């Protein structure tokens, strides 16, 4: 895949010509990262970059006649835009769009890493191909539409702590599962386990006992009883994450729990969870949630 200046589809939407359209962005607070955009689109002819995210576009309102044309890979299509008739843009492919009318669209973008984390070793090896049939023409699915609307609403609500995060993860899980079913993609159970559960448990216990310390890849590999190279490859294959990203997520989850459940100073929480400084924790939490530690604590109060 070619390199792009965009960190995500939502980032592209904010900083590309799409920025001219009124739009609202929301991010999931759960353990399955995704982003949503509600946008009032006008006529346009744009090219969307090749990104490692699956994008679902659901028209909610089409005030007048609106032709919706696209080219994804070698496939071309032109249809009348209709509320409820949606389309998937598969991951890792450039797409070209020509729209001659106005419409309100709800967009969901899901990184490949989220799908790998959700489905684990059963995740399709080629995620783009898994959803490709849903990009050939628009289609309606009442369950997918309802889940999209509910997920958007759930991402708006503040408070409720982890319950809200669990709800977001559950809705996204149901939505992605229904998309795979509709696409005819079957998740085959893999017989070869890259990293058995008992080794993963040993790594988790090791990290939980030393969260405030500096932990290296060699430390994690030693806890799993594997070589550094074997561990790094097997860990990514099994979890869809690099060991470093997974460790950072464990530190961040612990910090979020302490911010929610205690009045401990933010600097002390950063040190206790293994961050190099308070600013390191602030940067990590802002990247994950869009909030600083202080705002995160106040939101959950």
N, C-alpha and C positions, 0 to 999 in steps of 0.2 A: 504494500500500500504506500502511495506517495505521501510525503510529509505535508502537513498543512499548518497554518498559523493559528488554527482554532483548537482550543483545549476540549471543546465539546460542541454538540449541535446547538445547545442553548447559547454558548459563547458566540458561535457563528451567527446566530439569529440576532444577537444584540449588536454585533459590530459589522455586519454586512449590509447591503441595501435593504434587507428586511427591517432594519432598525427604523425605517421611515413609517412603518405600520404600528399603530397603537398595540401594545402587547403587555402581558403580565406573566411573570415567571414564578414558578414554585418548585421546591426541591423536597424530595422525600427525607424524613427524619429517621428512617429505618435503617436496617442493615443491608438492604438491597437498593443501592443508589439508583435513582432515576430522576429525571426532571420533566416538568410539564410547562407548556406555553399556551396561553389563550391569546389569539391574535385576530385583529380586524384587518384582513387582507384586502388590498385593492388589486387592480390589474397589474400584472408584472410578467417579465420574462427573465428568470434567474437560473443560475446553475448552483446546485448544492454540492459541497465537497464530499469526497470519499472519507468517511469517518467510521470508526469501529463502534457504531451505535445502530440499533434497530429503531426506526422512527415510525410511529403510527399517527396518521393524520385523520381526524374526524371532523367533517363539516357539521357545525351546529345550526347555522342559519345561512341561507342563500337568498338575499332580498329579491333578486331578479334573475334573468338568464345569465348563466356563467359557464363558459366552456373551460374545461380543465384538461390540459394536454401535458403529457410527460414522456420523457425517454429515460429509461433505466437500463443500462447496459445496451443490448441490441434491441430491446423491446420498446415499441412506441405505441401510444394510445391517446385518444381524445374522447372525452365523455362530458356530458352535462353534469355539473356539480349539483348534488342533491343532499339535503340534510340527512345524516345517518348513514350515508354510503361512504365508507372509509377506504383507506389504502395504507399498505405498509411499504416503507422504503427500506430495503434490506441493508445490512451493514456492509461496509467496505466496497461501496460502489458509488460513482458519481451519478447525479440525476439532474435532468434539465426540465424546466417548467415553463409553460406558457398558460397564463390565466387571463381571460378577458373581462372578468366581472369582479364583484365584491362578494365576500363571504366571511363568516366568523368561523374560525377553525380552532379546535383543541388538539394539541400535539403532545405526544408522549415520546421521550427519547430514553432508550435503555442501553447502557454500555454493555459490550460483550462480556466484560468482567462480571457484571451483575448476573447475566444468564449462566455463566460458568459457575458462579458461586451458588446460585439457586439449584441448578440441576447436577452439579458436581461431575463425576465421571460419566454420567449418562447424557451430558450436554452434547448436542450435535457438534461434530468436529468443524463443519463449515456452517457457521451460524447464518451467514447471508443466504446460503442455499436453502436452509431450513424454512425461511419465510418467503422465498422468492415467488411462490405461486400467488401470494396475497398482494403482489405488486402489479399483476397483469391487467387487472380491471378493478373498479370499485365494487364493494360488496357491503351488505348490511348484516349485522349480527347484534340482536337486542342485548345479549349478555355482555358482549364486549363494550357496547355503548354505555350500558348501565355501570359497568365497572370503571370505565373512563371517567364518567361524570362523578361517581362516588369517590374515586381516588383524588380528583381535582378538589372536590369539596373537603375531603379529609386533610389535604395538604394545607388548606387555608386555616383550619382550626388551631388555636393555640392552647397550651396547657395539656393536661392529661398524661404528661410524661411518657413513659415507655408504652402505655396502652396505645397512644396515637402512633408510635413507631411500629408496633406490632400490627395495627390495623393497616397501615400503608403497605407493609410487607405482605400481608395476607391478600389484600386486593391486587397487588401487582403479581403475586404468584398465581392467583386465579386467572387474571387477564392473560398472562404469558402462556399459561397452560392451554387456555381456550384458543389462543392464536395458533399454537402448534397443532392442536387437534384439527382446527379449521384448515390449516395448511397441509394436513395429511402427513405430518412429520412424526415419526414414531421414535420415542426414546427407548433405545435398546439397553438393557442392563448389561454393563460390562463385567466380564468375569475376572479380568486381571485388575487387581487393586494396586495402584501406584504406591500409596502410603496407607497401610492398614490403620483402622481406627485406634488400635492400642498404641501405635507409635505417635499418632496425633495427640492422644490423651497425655502421653509422656511429655510432649512438647508444651502443651497447654499448662500442665501442672508446673513444669519448670519455669515458664514465663510468669505465672501467677505468684510463685514464691519469690521471684526476683524482679518484679515489675519496676521497682525504683532504681535498678542498677543498669549499667550499660550491658547490652546483650548483643553479641555478634552472631553472624551466620554460623561460625564454627561452634558456638555455644548451642544453638538450636539443633544443628546436625548431631552434636554429641548427645543431646538429650534424646534424639530419635534413634541413636545407635547406628547412624549412617555416615558415609563420607559426605564432605561438604558438597561436592558436585552432584552425587546421587540424591541427596536430600533436597537441594534447590530444584532440581528437575522434577522429582516426584511430588514435592509439595505443590508446585505450580500446577502440575497435571491434576492433582487431586482436588485442590481448592479454587483454582482459577486466579490465585493471587501469588505474588512473590512473597517470600518470607518477610522481607523488610516491610512491605505494605501491610501484611497481616499483623505483624508486631506493632506497627504504628496504630492500627485499628484497635488492637487490644488496649494499648495505652490510652487512646482517646475514649474508649468506652468506659474505662475505669475512672478517668477524669470527669466524664459526664455524670457518672453515678455520684461521685463525691461532690460535684457542684450542685447536684439536685438534693442530696440527702444530708449535707453538712454545711456549716458556716465557715469551714476552713478557708484561710486566705488562698487566693488563686496561685500565688507563687509557691506556697507549700504543696498545693495539689500537683502543680507541675513537677516539682521535685519528687514527690511521692510516686508519681506515675512514670517517671523515667524520662521526662522531657528535659532538654538541656537548659531551658530557661522558661520564664513565664511567656515571653514573646513567641517562643517555639510552640507552646501550647495554644496561644492565641491564633497563630497562623494556621495550625492544623485544624482547629475547631472551625475557624472561619471558612477554610476551604471545604470542609465537610458539610457545614450547616448554613453558612452565610452569616453566622452570629459570633460575636466575641464571647469569651467565658462569662463576662458580667451580664451581657444581654441574655445568654442562655440560662443563667441562674435566675434572673428576674422573670423570664418568660415562664419558667416552671414553678415559680414561687406561688 
